[in-house]
Every structure is written in structure tokens, then in C-alpha cells.
Amino acid sequence: MATQVRQQDGVTVIEPNGRIVGLAVSELRKTISEQIEATDTPRILINFADVTQVDSGGLGTLMEARAMTNQKQGRIGVIHVGENIRNLLVMSRIVNQFEHFENEDAAISELSA
């Protein structure tokens, strides 16, 4: 799995690619943690457009990211969550733990405010 990270208007956009399973979970956890730790008040946006699968470890990583962000009074949002991943988030009852946005422009505008 390759993960792109970029900054836009004070928001860190994290774009994982492929399947967030097995070793990819550890890679994503490390990437997200580094970004959260790098700032006093993290503003994180995770773009799921190119993610095809997430396992329970991936869900755990997302919850850890949310907890770390909340501890620093930051915000974390998601965009382009496909139907399969959305269903998994709903079934695991964590769907409401993240801010959901229609597109990247709306997310950047809201998270950077």
C-alpha cells in the first residue's frame, strides 16, 4: 500500500491506496501518527477514494487516530468512503466518530476554519 501525504491550508491530507489490511495497517498507523504528532492542533483529512478494503486492524488504526487527534483538540475527517467501507464503519458503530465531507474542497474549508 502506498500512502500520499500533503498539506493544504493547514490540513494534512492522507491518501492511502489499496487495501488497509495486514502490514499496510502498521504503515498507515505510522504515517497518521507522525502527522498528528507533528502539530499542536492537528487537522487531518483521510481520503478513501483509492482504498478497496479495510480490516479490523485498519478500523483500530482509525480509532487510534481519532483519539490522538481529540487529545490535541484537533479534528479528523474523511471523504470518498466507498459503500463497502461505509458499511463496515456502520456495522462497527464508529461511523459517527469522524466528520464526513462530500468533497475535498468542502473538507479543507471546514477543517481549516
Secondary structure by P-SEA (a helix, b strand, c coil): cbbbbbccccbbbbbbcccccaaaaaaaaaaaaaaaacccccbbbbbccccccccaaaaaaaaaaaaaaaaaccccccccccaaaaaaaaaacccccbbbbccaaaaaaaaac
